[in-house]
Amino acid sequence: MAMMAKMRSLAPAFILTVGVLFVLFMVISDSSVLENFGGAPTNVGSINGEDISYNDFSKILDQQRENRKQQTGNDIPDENLAQFRDQVWDAVVTQTLFSQEINKLNISVADDEIKDVIVSDNPPDFLKQNFIDSTGNFNKDLYQRAIFDPQNKSALIQAEDVVRQTLLTQKLQSLLLALINVSESEIVKQFLDQKIKMNIQYALFPFTEFPDSSINLTDAELKKFYDENIDKYKLPAKRKLKYVLFPFTASADDSAFALRNITEVIADYQKNPSNFKKDVEIFSSVPYSLDTLDISSFPAEASSAIINGKPGALIGPVYTQGGITLYHLINTVPSTNTVVRASHILINQFGSDENNKAEAMKLYKQLKNGADFEKFAKENSADPGSAQKGGDLGWFAKGRMVKQFEDAVFKGKVNQVQLPVKTNFGYHITKVTGISNRNYIVEKVFSEIKASARTRDELKNKAGDFAYLANKNDFEKEAQLLNYTIQETTPFAESKFGVPGLGANQRLMVFSFENSLNSISEVFSVANGYVVVKISEITVSSIQPFDEVKETVSQLLRSKRKSELAMQKALDIKSKINNDLTKVTNYDKNASVSNLTDIAPNSSIPGIGLDYAFIENALKADINKITGPINGRRGAYLLNVLSKTPFDSSAFAIQKNTIRDNIINQKKRSLLNDWITIMKEKAHIVDNRYLFYGN
């Protein structure tokens, strides 16, 4: 009965933790509770006239966010929420189109089909997941009792809806996939691609044997080529934006909040050390882990305290990248791996190798006589990163540095200045300052310093105030008065890849291409902050004038003529050599003859690279008969296939069905993706999410 109670208590979650978003969407949409929302419909958008209500979309969004949290252990950061909403919206659009197509094709599922799935020996994972025992086995008896328990009727009805929508989707996919056909020639080609090897002799008539100066082109010829290829010279419409960015930078209050988290953990630990793991779960921005690390794995700010700490010590607060860390040192253990801490002075700034070596030796002698290493590093090292720290490189394990440097350091003794060692960076004077052969067992709390919701609201208000003043007065003047930095994008075309420097934002892209010059936007939310933009330049779609691209046209046409000349020369010589490629160089000293061994259809050809025309013609060629000429990447080719792996009909018969299945699976993925893309392009999709979630 305990399991039955669990079934009843978890019934809603047990039904709704299904991983297929389509199913969740359909169940929510079919719910009578959602037929009306506040009297009048309030929609985030529509697909082919079918409204998607804010209530429906929010429920899907919340469920998917919770699913992600359960899978990763982390909630979605605020700065990634807009991108996450885009992903969920795209999924809802896809699944709505699926549903509309199902209705259009009158696809249906009988009650018996649903029943067969639910009562089968292997029901769907979302149904059986709560009936897996401690050994990992499915407890069918408990499951059967649960689904036939009258108290679980409402949960069972929801499960039936889930299965129905899943079966509908599968039937639609089956109809689409029935269009897939695999020909015998496709199977043979893939078999040959995997099995065949060829030995080939070939002659190359390179394009380079025809210098540019030998090909005279008139303006009339260039203009004719330009007109025939006019599509190559189309320029898309482009925009440039001036913008003021209000980045999601943490405030002093946000930093103080992160520090308070750490101090609360310290205070609680002092009262009850056994609470540390629980405090990690409450206060840490990353999940709990118990780690065994060498000293090089810790930030420099913590390494000394870790080395000198005793088991049970708290090390921190330590300000690290993006937040504050508190370490709890549980114990130390011996390690078979050595890590070292070293300093160096890099000398490479005196021109020749001889001069650099002489300077390094001069400094080395002074250091051996007692000069201050840190002072010398600050004054003389060509490595600015370590120079400002007196040459300190911190702790590092083997494999982190170039070999010559690493060999010298790991053989060095602590506090002993070593002879200069040469690497590709220059000459290094090194000194080992620490050696460790221990690992440290730690757990930690990491309190992220990030812009809080309050800080982000304040930033959005600032951005909104600026947008208002810039629209009312002047964008540049208001930015100057408020001491805001104006940046400008490079010219960009309308695309899904986003605005240079600002990232993907569909509404920002739409604003940029649907408004006039000097239009000033409202506030948009981008990946790293809020932004207000001004359209600073508009370039309309056009054709590049002939005079602007004349040189490019000339290069293309000249390449075309070289190709024609090489092909004609290869054809002429082919008629003279009596099927013997070794005679080619008797007629053309610029040509070359080479041999290839064990070339597979998908191989890169030595000296040529990937050349599909070369391979395709070789595969079709008769043995010991010159084929060509072939227009290739580097020139014109004549081929003689000397041998080719014979077709193994027995192996083909064995592998034929497997190859067919592989091709079908490849085509399935391609077909479904292409179908979804086409359906989206044809659909009338209205996206009003910005009214509810901002820009």
N, C-alpha and C positions, 0 to 999 in steps of 0.2 A: 504493500500500500504506500510505502514511502516513495517509490518510484512514480506511482499514480499521482500522488500529491505534487510531486515535482513537475509532472507533466501538466497538471492543471495550472500550477503557479507560473510555469514558464510558457504557457500556451501562446500568448501573443508574440513573444520573442522567438519562440520555437518555430512559429510560422514565418515571421518576417525577417529572419536572419538569412534568407535566401540570397545567394550571390548574384542572381540575374536581375539586373535593374529593370528589365522589361516587365518581369513578373510583378515586381513591387509597384511599378507605375500602373499596370493594368488593374491590380487589386484595389489600389487607392482610387483610381478613376471610376471603378464600378461601384464604389461605396456610396450608398444613398446619403450618408452623412455629409458627403462633399458636394451634393448636387447644388446647394446654394451656399453662398458665402457672403454674409452680411447683407442679404437681400439682393443686391445687384452684383453681377459677376465682376471679379477683380482679377485680371489675367496678366501673367508675365509674358505672354506671347501666344502665338497660334501657329499651327502647321496645316496648310491647305484648308484654312477656315476652322479647324478644330482648336478650340481654346484650351490653353494650359493655365489653370488657375494658380494664383500665388499660393494658396493653401496646399494644393497638390504638390507643386514644385518644392515648397518648403519641407514637406514631409519626406519627400524623396531625398532632398539635400541633407536633412538631418540624419536620415537612416544611413546614407552612404558615408557621411562624416563619422558616424558611430562605428560603422563597419571598418573604416580605415583606422580608426583609433584602436579597435580591438586587434587588428592585424599587425599594426606597427608598435603599439604601446604609446604612441604620441598623437596628440591632437594636431590638426592642421594649423600651422602658424597663421596669424592674421594676414601677413603679407602675401600668403599663398592662397587665401580664400577666393579671390577673384578668379584665379586660374582654375581652382577646384570647381567653382560654380560653372565655369565655361565647359569643363569636362562633363559635368553632370547634365548640363543643358544639351550638349551635343549628343549624349546618350539618350536623353528623352526625345530629342528630334528623331534620332534613328529608330527608336522603338515605336514612336507614334507612326512613322512611315510604314514600319512592319505591320502594325495593327490595321492601318488603312488598306494596305494591300491584301491582308487576310480577309477583310470584309468585302473588298472588291472582287476577290476570286471565290467568294462563298466557301471558304475553307471552314470546316466544322469538326468538332470532336464529340464523339458519343460518350454518354455516361459510363458505358461498360469499359471504354478505353481508359478513362480516369480511374475507375475502380481497379482495373488490372494493374495499373502503375502503383497505386497506394497499397494494395494488399499483396504485392509481389514479394518474393523472397529477398529481393534487393531493391527496396524503395529508394527514392532520391535522398541524397545526403542530408538535405535540410530537414527531412522528416526523421531520419534514423539517428541523427547526431546525438540526441539526448538518451539514446538507448544503447550506447556503447559501454560495455563493462570495463573493469579495471585491466582486463587482459587484452582489450582492443577488439573484442568480438561483439557483433550485433546480437542483442537479446531480442529475438523475434517474438517470443511469448509475451514479454512485457509490452512490446510495441503493439501487437495485435490486441491485447486487452485495452490499451490506451485508446486506440482509434475507434474501438467499438463501445467505449464507455460513454453513455448518454451525456455525462457532464462535460465531455469534450466536443459536443456537437458543433459549437460555434467555431472552435479551432479547426475542426475537420472540414467545415464549409470553406474556410479560408484556404486550407490546404488543397481542397478540390479546385478552387479558383487558380491557385498557383500552378497546379499540374495542368489544368486546362490551357492556360496561356502558354505554358512551356510546350505542350503538344502542338498547339496552333503554330507557334514559331517554328518548331521542327518540321511541320508539314509544309510550311511556306518555303523553308530552306530546301527541303527535299524536292519541291517543284522546280526551284531555281537550279539546283544541282543536277536535276535530270537533263538539263540542257548541255551538260558537259559530255564531250565526245573525245575519245583518244584514238587516233588512227594507228594503224600498224607501223607506218613510217615514223611516227613520233617515238614509238617504243624502240624500234630498231636504231634510230639516231641516238637515243640516250644510252642504249646498250653499247653501241660503238664508241660513244664518247668516253665511256668508262673502261672499255677493254682494248680498243685499237691502239697500236703503236706503229709509227711509220718511219722509214729511213728515206730521206729526201735529198736529192741534189737540186740546187737551184742557182739560177743566174739572176743577178740584180743589175738593172740598168738605172742608176740613181738619177733622181731629178737634178742633183747638183752638177751633173755633167753639162747642163744647159745654163750658162750664166745669164743673169738678168740682162746684161748688155746685148745678148744675142737675140732677145725677143723684143721686137719693136711693136708698140701698140699705138694706134691712132686715137685721138679723142673720140672719134665716131664709134670705134670699137668699144672703148670704155663706156661711153654713154649707152650704147646698146646693151652691154652686159649689166649696167646699173638698172636700166629700165626692165630688163627681164628678171631681175632679182630684187625688185623694189621692196619686197617684204622684209628683206634683211636690214633695211635702213630705216625702218619705222622706229620712232622714239615714243615711248609711253608718256602720258601726262605725268608731271612731277610737281612736288611741293617742297618748300622749305619752311620750317617753323622756327620762330624765336620762342623761347620758353623760360619760365621761372619754375624751378623745381623746389618743392618743400619736402626734403627727404625725411624718411621715417627714422630720425635720429632720437635716441633715448635722451630723456631730460635728466636733470640732476635728481629729481624725485624718483625717476625710474631706477637710477643707479642706487639711490638710497634704499629703495624697496628691495632690490636684489641683495644688498648688504644685510638688510634686516632679516631676510630669510636665512642667511648664513649665521648671523649672531643668535637667532632663535635655536638653530641646530646646536650651536656650541653650548648655549645655556642648558638645553635639554640633555645634552650628552654629559655635562658636568653633574646633573642630578641623577641620570640613569643611562650609563653607557650602552646598555642593551637596546636602547631605542633608536640607535643610529639608522638601521635599515628602514625602520618605519618612517623616520624623518626624511630619508631619501625619497620615499614614495610620496610624501606630502610636499616637500619643498624643492626637490630637484627637477630641473628642466629635462633631464635625460633619465632613462630607466636605471634601476639598480643593477650593478654588476660588481663582482668580486674579482679583482685582477691581480695577476702576478707579473710585475714589470721590472725591467732593468732601469737604471737611473736616467738613461738617455731618453726614456719615454715620458719623463716629467718636464714641465716647463722650467726654464732656467730659474724663475723666481722661487720655485719650490725645491729645487734639487738639494741645496745645502741643508735645508731643514729636514728633508727626507733622510739624507745620509746620516745626519746627527740625531735623528729622532729615535725614541725608544718605542717598543710595541705599546700600542694604546694611545699614542700621541695624536693630537689633532694638528695638522699643518694647514695654516691659512688664517684668515682669508687670503687667497692668492688671486690677483687680478690676471686673468688669462684672456685669450682671444674671445671676445663676445660675452664675457661674463666673469663671475667670481667662483672659484673652486675652493672647497674645503676637503682635504684628504684625511682619512682615518687610517693610520698606519697600524695594521694588525700584527705583522711579523716580518722578519727578514729571513731569507734562506740562501744557501750557497748557490752559485750559478756556474755552469761550465763555460759560459760566454763572458769574454772580457769587454768592458767598455772603458773608454778613456775620455778625459777632458784635456784639451790642448789649446795652446795659443800659437799664433804664427805672425810673422812679418813677411808680406809678399813684396818682392822686388821685380818689377817688369817695366819700369818707366824710364829706363836710361838708354833706350835705343837698341843697340846691338846686344846679342846674347853675351858677348864678351864683357861689355860694360855692366850689364845686369849682374853677371856672376861676380865681377870684381867688387861691385858695391855691396852685394850680399856678404861676401867674405869679409869686407871691411867692417860691416855692422856686427857680424858674427864674432870677430876678434874683440871688439869693444864690449860686447855682451859677456863674453867669457872672462873679461877683466873686471866685471862687476857693474856694467852699465844697467840702467833700469829698463827691463824688457817692456813694461807697459808704456813708459814714456817714449821709448824708441818706436813702438808699434804705432802710437798716435801720431808721431812726427814723420815716420818714414814708410808705413805700409801702403801699398797700392790697393788694398782691399778695404774700401771705406766702411763696409758693414762691421767688420771685426775691429778695425783700427780705432773706432770711437769707444770700443770696450777694452782697449789695451791689448788687442789681438786675440781676445778670448773667442773661441769657436764653440764653447759649451761641451756637453757630453755627446759622444757618438759611438756607435757600434761599427764593426767591420762591414764593409760594403757601402758605406755612406760617402766616402771620399775617393779621389782618384788613387790608383794603385801605388804609385811612387810615394805619394804623401802618406797614405795609410801604412805602407810597409815601414817607413821611417818612424812614424809616431808610435805604432804598436810595439816597436823594439826599444823605444826610449824609456829612460828612467825619469821618475818624478823630479821636477824642478831642474832638470839638466838641459841646457841649451844645446841643440844638435846642429851639426854641419848643415849648410844649405842643401836642400834637395830640389832637383829640377822637375817640373811638370809642364804640361802645355800652357799653364797659366803664368809661369815664370819661376823664380827661385824663392823657396820658402825657408825661412829660419824658424824652427819649431821648438816648442818647449811643452812637455807633458806636465800638466798641473794636477792630475788625479787619475787613479786607476781603480776600477770597481769590478769585483767578481761576485756581486750579490744581487739578488732579486728582492723586490719589495712587494708584499701582499697588502693591497689597499682597497678600500671602498671610498666613494666620494659623493659629495653633493655639488652639483653645478647649478648655480643660479644665474640664468641668462639675463643680461642687461639688454633690454629691447624697449622700443617705444610702446608704452601702454595704450589701452583704448582711450584713456583721457588725453594722453599726449597726442595721439593721432587725431582726436577730435579738435584739439587746439590747433594742430597744424592745418586741418581742413578748414577751420574757421579763418585762419590767417590767409590761406589760399583763396577762400571765398571773398574775403575783404579786398584782397589784391585784384581779383577778377572784376569785382564791382567798380573799383576805382579806375582800373585800367580801361574798362569799357566806357566809363563816364568821362575820363580825362585823356590820358595818354599812357600807353603801355611802357615805353622807355622812361618817361619822366617819373612815373609812379614807382617803377623799379629803382630808379636812382634815388628818389626821396626816401624810400624805405630800405635802402642799402641791400637790395636783392640783386643777385647775379643773373644776368641774362645770358643764356646759351643759345646756340643755333644748330639745328640739325644739318646734315648734308642733304642734298636733294634726294628724294625717294619717290618711288612709284607706288601705286596702290597695290598692296599685297597682304597676304596673311601673316607675313613675317614681322610686321610691326614697324614702328617708327624708329629710325636710328637713334640710339642713346636713351630711348624711353621704353622700348619693348612693345609687346603685343597688346593692343587695346582696340577692339573693333570700332567702338564709338569715336575714339580719337581719330582713327583712320577715316571714318565716314565724315567727321567734321572737317578734316583737312581737305577732302575732295568735293564737298558739297557746299562750301562757303567761299566767299570772295576774298580778294587780297585785303590784308590788314584786319580781317575778322579776328576778334578775340574770343576765346572760348570760355565756357564755364570751367569748373574744376573737374579734372579727370584723375582717377586713381590709376597709377602705373605700378610696376613691380617694386620700385624703391621709394615711392613717395606720392605726393599729390602734385599736379602740374597744371599751370595755366599757360596756354599757348596763343601765339599770334601768327597768322599766315603771312610770312614775310616774302615769299616768292611763289609765283605760279608759272609753270611751263606747260603749255598745252601740247597735246599729242600732235606729232608732226612727222614729216619725212625729212631725213637729213639731206640737205641740198647736195647736188652732185659735186660741186666744187669743194665742199667740206670733206667728202669721203673719197675724192678722186684717187688719193694715194692708196687707200685701202682697196678700192676697186681694182686699181692697177696690180696690187700684190695678188689678189684673188685670181684675176684673169691670167696673170703671168704664171701662177701655179697651175692653172688649168691647161695652159699651152704647154708647159713643161711636161705635164702628165701625158698629153697627146703625143708630144714628140718622143717621149720615152717609150710609150706603147707602140708607136710606129716603128721605132728603131728595133725594138724587141721582135716585132712581127717580121721585119725585113731579115734580120739575122737568123731567126728561126727557120726561114726557108732555105738557108745556106748551109746549115750545120749537120744535116742528115741525122737528126735525133741524137746528137752527141754534144752535150752542154760544155764539155771541156774545150770545144773549138770556139766558144763565144768570144774569148779574149783575143782570138786571131783577128776578129773583125771590129772589136771595140775595146780599146785599152782601158777605158774608164769603167767598164763592167767588171763584175767579180763573180766567181763561181765558188760555192760553199756546199758543204755536206752537213746534214742534220741526222742525228741518231736518236731513235726511240722517242719521237715527237708524238705527244698525245693531242687530241683535238682541243683540249682546254689549256694547253701549255703556252707559256710565253716563249717565243722563238728567240734563241740566242742571237744577239746582234740586230734583231728586228723589233722584238717586243710582241705585244698582242696585235695580230693582224688577221682579222676574221676572213678577209677575202683570200688570203694565202691558204688558211686551213680549209675553208670550204671547198676550194678548188682541188686541194690535195686529196681530200676525202673522195671526191668524185672521179679523180684521175685514174686512168688505166696504168697498170704496172709497166715500167720501162718505156713509156711513151711521153714525149714532151707535151706539157699542157701550158697554155697561155697564148698571148701575154695576159698578165693579171695586173690590174691597177692597184697597187698597194700603198702603204703609208709612206715608204721611203723611196719608192720608184716602181718601175715595171718589172715583173718577175716572169721567168720561164721556169717551170717545175718539171722534174723527172722523179716520180715516186719509184724508188728502187725496190722497196718491199713494204708490205702492209700485213699486219696481223690478220690471218684468215678468219672469216666469219665462223664462229663456233656455234653451230645450230643446236647442239646438245645443251650447252650452257645457256643459250638464249631461251630454249624451251623451259628450262628450270626457272630462270629469272624473269620471264616475260610478265607473269602476273604481278610480281612484286614491283617491277618497274612501272607497269600500268597503274597500280595503286598509288605509287609515289607521284606520278604525273597527275593523277586525278586529285590527290590531296593538294598539290601545288595549284591546280586550276580552281579548286574549291575556294581556297583563300583569296585568290585573285578575283574570282567571279563575285563573291560576296562583297568584297571591298569595292569593286567597280560598280556593282549594282547599287550599293548604298550611296556612293558618290554621285551617280547619275540621278538617283531619286532625290537627293538633296538639291542638286542643281535645277531640277525640274519643279521642285516644290515651291510654294509661296510661303515663306517663313517670316513671321513677324516676331522680333525679339525686343520686348519692352522691359527687360529685367532691370535696366538702369533706373526705371521709375521707382523700384523697390530697394535696389542695392547700391544706387549711385553709379557713377561712371567708372 
